[in-house]
Every structure is written in C-alpha cells, then in structure tokens.
Amino acid sequence: MLASYVLAAAAAMLPKPGELKSFEDWAVGCDNARRCTAVSLMEMESGENQLTVAIARGGGRQDAPRLSIANIEDRKSGDLSLVADGTVIIGSASLKGQDAPFELDLPADAIAKLKAAKTVELRDAAGVSLGGASLRGVVAALLYMDDRQGRAKSETAMISLGNRPATALAAPPSPPLIPSRARPNGPRFKLSAKDIAALQARTSCDAEPGVSDVHEAYHLNGSTWLALVPCGSGAYNFMSVPVLVNRSIGRRMKIASFDFAPGFTEAGGPPMLVNADWDAATGQLSSYAKGRGLGDCGSAETYTWDGSKFRLLSKIAMEECRGVIDWIPVWQATTQTRK
C-alpha cells in the first residue's frame, strides 16, 4: 500500500509538458504556468514573403495578449503598421533594434479586428508590404488559449467573452523549483581508449564514420562526470547516450536517468539525446531534435542535474513543419544551485 502511494506521488511530480494543437493555419500550445502562445503557419508551396505572427499571453489576471513578428527580412526604420485585409490598421510600432521583433499589445479592439479578418500584412511608412500571414484558424487558436487559461466566459477572455470578473481567475501555478548540483564551469577530463571502449560496450553504441567520437567527460559534482556517447546519426540529427562516469574507484559507469525522456528515446531504450550540448557556463544539458533540416519542426529540451538524475527545465516544440523557427514553449521550471 505504501509502495503504491510512493509511486503515485512520484508520478504526480513528473513533468507534463503541454500539448500542441493545430487549427488550419495556426498552431497553439501552453506551458505548465498557463502561459500560452499561438503562431501562424506558412504555406510552404507559396513563393510569397510570409511572416510568422506570434500571439502570447501569460496566465495571470493582469497579463495582456501581445503580438510579435520576428522574421522580418526587409527591415525598415520608422513606424511599421500591421494591416488586416489590406485596409484595416490593427496597430503601429517601431523596431527597437537591428534584430528586434515588431511588437504590439492587443487590446479588445485589436482582437476584434483580427477576428473579422482573413489575412494580415506588415507595411512600412510608405505602404510597402514586408510580408503577410493567414488568419485562418486564429479565432480557434485564441479560443483554445482562453479555455486553457480559465478565461472562458470572463471579461479577460479574447474570444469567449462573458461577465465573470477578472478576480474570478485563479492564479497560475508557479514553475517548479529544481535544485541543481551541477558545477558550472567545471573541469573536463580526457577519456582514454580503454574508457571509450568501455562506454561503447556499456551503451551498445559503436562509433560511426563521420560522427564525432567522445573524447572527454564533463564534471558534474564530486567524483561524477558526464560523457556523451555517440549513438547514430541522420542527415541533420546526431544521437548520443549520456553516461555518468565515477572516477573515485576505477571507472564505474551508469547510463544517466531523466525525469522526462529526451529527444529520440524509445520505449525501453536508453535516453537518446539529439544534437546534445553541455553548457559549461550554466551546468545545463540540452537536446535539440529537428524534424527536418530547415529546423521548422521538432522539439528541444534543457535539463539540470539534481545529484541523481537530469531534471527537465524547459521544453519547446513544433509539430507542424510549416516554416516556424521559434517553437512554442510547453514547459518551464526554475533552478537553484546547491552544494
């Protein structure tokens, strides 16, 4: 009975990233703090200059929706205007820097203009179009955001407006705080040929021509180090299995554990990181799995090591391979370094 309770409690603590939904030319998703993001999808067969329009909103009572466009190729100085159906101006703003996105707050009147339109385009001060996007599906995407944030039938909703006051909206959950015991900027040690052979035997991963072999391990804490063992590759994805190496007595090796499986992990198989990277400055491990070479779909996760396993800090994803480079956040956590 006690064992069942412990297992149930452990399962309840496991990360549950949000799902992605698609509505015609829009995709939408929310994270565990009820922050939601909807993005426009491109028509991949079109030769027109297409923009990725993103609408994001936090889950709090006072959080307002905000629109942004990052992929502006022909950047202009001065005010740019977002125009619906060729005639209706939704709003204007200037870019705040060379690589800054176009950004607009979306009050109720701006949302109403989006609801009534079929397309939007960005224009410079002379009226020249810098690109456009379809609005097919945007109402359904924003309605989904209203529902996931508990705003339906309230005065804070974007689409499903009602009489419920903002005070009736429950506060969003706080992101989990994960203790990190990885030492940022830790040293590395060179792996010997014997070490590498032992790692390959431990993971059943053989070195492949053209794939970088593992040559060194990264310091996590105390006598524990991390080795990323190459374990297959594709045209644009390189897989690796993370192994913990203990230097205190010989070379004890153990495949690392995760609270959320990364990358291309298969049921019953070892954790499989994709295009793995160890950030020595932060002590974080990342996986970035691309659905295709363009990088407009896939998933990416970052982890921190808590002393026994790697814990999920963030996850972004995009299921539709339709031109979106900035993927939707579906999980967030904060971390605190402990000794």
N, C-alpha and C positions, 0 to 999 in steps of 0.2 A: 504493500500500500504506500509506504513511504517512498520507495523507489519510483513508483508511478508518479507520485506528486513531484518529486525532484525532476524527473524527466519532463513533465508537463511544464514546470516552471522554467526549465532551461529552454524548452522550445518556444515559450512565450517571449523570451528575451532575444531570440534570434532576429536578425534584421529582416524586414519585409518591405523591400523597395516597392514603390508604387507601380501600377500598371500603365501602359501606354494605350491610348485609344486613337483611332483614325476616323475622321468624318470628311469624306470627299477630299478636298484639297487642304485639309488641316489635320495636324496631329496634336495631341494634348496629353499631359501627364502631371501628376502631383507627387511631392515627396512626403516623408513621414511627419513634417512640421506643417503640412497642409499648404505649402507654397506650390502654386500651380503655374504651368507655362504652356501656352498654345503657340504653335508655329505653322506658318504657311508652307506648303509643299510645292515644289516646282513641277512643271510639265516638262519632262526630260526630253521629249521629242521636239520641243519648240526651240527656235533659234533666237527668240526674243530675250532681251535683258530682263531676267527675273530676280526679284528681291525675296529675301526671307524675312517675313514680318513676324515678330515675336510679341506676344502679349503675356505679361507675367503679373502675378498678384500674390502677395503674402496672405497668410490665413488669419491675420488679426483684424479686429473691428475697424481700425483706422487705416488699414492697408488699402491703397487705391490701385486700380489696374494701371499698368504703364506699358506703352508700346515702344518697341525699339527695332531698328533695322541696321544691321552691321555690315552686310555685304554690298556696300556702295562702291562701284568700280570707278565711276567718273565723279570724283569728289569736287564739290564747289564750295567757295566761301560765301558768306551771307546766309540769309534765311532760305531753307528748303521747305516746301509745303507738301503735305500728304493730301492727295485729292482722290475722292471717291467717284467712280463712274465718269471721270473726265471733267466734272463741273463742280462738285461739292467739296469745299475745303474742310478737312477734318481738323487740321492744326498746322502750325508752322514752328520751326525751331532752327537754330544754327548748330553746326557740328562744333563740339568743344575741343577738338584736337584732330591731328592728322589721321589717327586711326579710330577716333571716337565714333560711336554709332549715332544715328539720328534717333532722338528720344522725344516722346510726348506722353504727358499724363492723359488719361482717358476719362473725363467726366461723363455724366449721363448723356449729355447731348452728343458727344463724340461717339459713344457706344451706339446711340440711336442711328447715327449716320452710317456706321459700319453695318448695322443690321439691315438697313434698307438697300445696301449697295451690292454689286456683283464683283467689282474689281477696285483696287487702289493702285495709285502710282505716285512716285516721288518726283517732284518737279523743282527745278532751280528758279531763281528770281526772274529769269527771262521766260519761264514757262516751258523750258525744255525738259522732257521726261528723262529721268535717270534710271527707270526700270519700274516694274509693276508686279502685282501678285493677285492671285484669285482669292475671292472671299467665299467661294462655295464651301460650306461646312463650318464657317467661323461661328455662326449662331449656335450650332450644336456643340462646338468645342467650348464656347463660353458658358453654355448651359451646363455642360459637364463640370466645369470649374465651379459654378455656383453650387451644384449638388455636392461635390466632394468637400467643399469648404463649409457646408452647412448654411449657406446663404439663401437657399431657395425660399421663395415667398417672403423675403425680407426686404427692407429698404436699402440694404447694402448689395443686393444682387445686381448683376449686369443684365441678365436676360429675364430670369424668373422673379420679377419684382413682386413685392407684397407688403403687407402692413406690419410685419414683425419688426420691432425696433432693433437697432444695432446692438443694444445691450443684451439682447437675447442670444447673440452669437457667442458660443463657448470659445474660450481662449485656445489657440492651437497648442498641441503638445510640444514640449521642448525637445530639441535634438538630444539623444543620449550622450552622456559624457563618458568617454572611454579612456582609461588610464593607459599611457604609453610607457613602456620600459625600454624602448629602443634608444640607443645613444646617438643623437645627431652628430655628424662629422666624425664618426668613429673610424678607427684604422681598418686596413684590409690585410689579408694575408694571402700569399701566393700558394696555390694548390699544386702539389707535386703530381707527377704522372700516376703514382700509386693512388693518391687521393681522387683524381679524376676517374680512374678505372673503378674505384670503389663506389663513387657517386653514380656512374653509369650502371653498375650492377644493381645498386640499391633502387634505382628508378626504372630499370629496364629500358633506358633511353640510350641509344647508340649515337655517336657523333655522325653527322651527315656532312658530305662535301658542300661547301658554300655557307654553312651555318657556323657562326662563331662558337668555338668551344668555351666551356667555363674555365677560367684561368685563376680566379681569385674569389674569396668569400668576404662578405661584409659583416662588420662587428655589430651585433645586436645589443648584447649586455653580458657582462661577466665572461664566462667561457663559451657563450653561444654565438655562433656565426651563421650567416645565411649564404648558401650557394644556389645559384640559379642554373639548373642543368638543362641544356638544350634538348628538346624532345620533339623534333619535327618542324616542318615549315611549309608554307604555301607561297603564293605569289607575293603577298604583302603582309603575311602574318607569320611570326616566329614564336613557336611554343616553347615553354620551359616549365620544369617542375621545381618548386622551391624545397630545398633540403636544409635542415638545421644540422650544423656540424659542431660538436662539442670537443674543444681542444684540451680539456682538463686531463682526460685519460685516453690516450690514443686518439682515435678519430671516430668517436661514436656518431652515427648519422641517423637522422629521423626525418621522414617527409613531414613538412610543416602542415599544421592544421589551420583551418579557416572557419569563421562563423557564417560565412556566405561564400559559396563556391565561385571562383573567378573564371573569367574567360571561357575557354572551351572544355571545362571539366565535364567528364561523362559520368553517369551514374555508376558508382562502384569503383571508379578510377581515381588516380591521384589528382590533386589540384593542378590545373593546367592554366598557367598564366600565358597571356598573349602579348607579344611586344613588351615584355616586362621591363620595368625600370626601378632601380633602387635610388631614391633621392637621399643622398647622404646629409644634405643640409637640414632636412626635416625628419629623417628617420622613417620615411614612408615608402611603401611598396605599391606599385601600380601595374594595372593590366589594361591594355587598350586593343580590343578585338574589332577589326574593321570588317564590315560585311562585304565591301569591295574596295578596290584601290583608291577610288575617289574619296573615301572616308566620309560618305554622307549617310552611313547607317552602321549600326553595331552597338557595342556597349563598352564602358570603361569604368574601372573601379580603383579606388585607393584604399590602402589598409595601413593600420599601425599594429605593432606587436605588443601584446599586453603581458608578456612574460611566459605565456604558454601557447597562445595561438595568435593568428593575424585576425584583426577585427575590422569590419567594414566601416570606413569613414565617409565615403561618398560613392555615388553611382550615377552615371548619366547614360542615356540610351536613346536610340532612334531605330525604330523597326522599319520605317518606310525608306527605301533607297531613292529619294527624290530631291537631292540637292542640298539638304540641310547639313551644314558643317557643325553648327553649335547645337549639340544634342540636349535633350530635356533632362534636368535633374530629377531623380526619383528617390534619392536617399541622401541624408546628411547627418553627420554626427560631429561632435567636437572632441578634442583630445587634450589631455593634460599629462605632461611628462612627470613620471615618478621614478625615484631611485630604486 
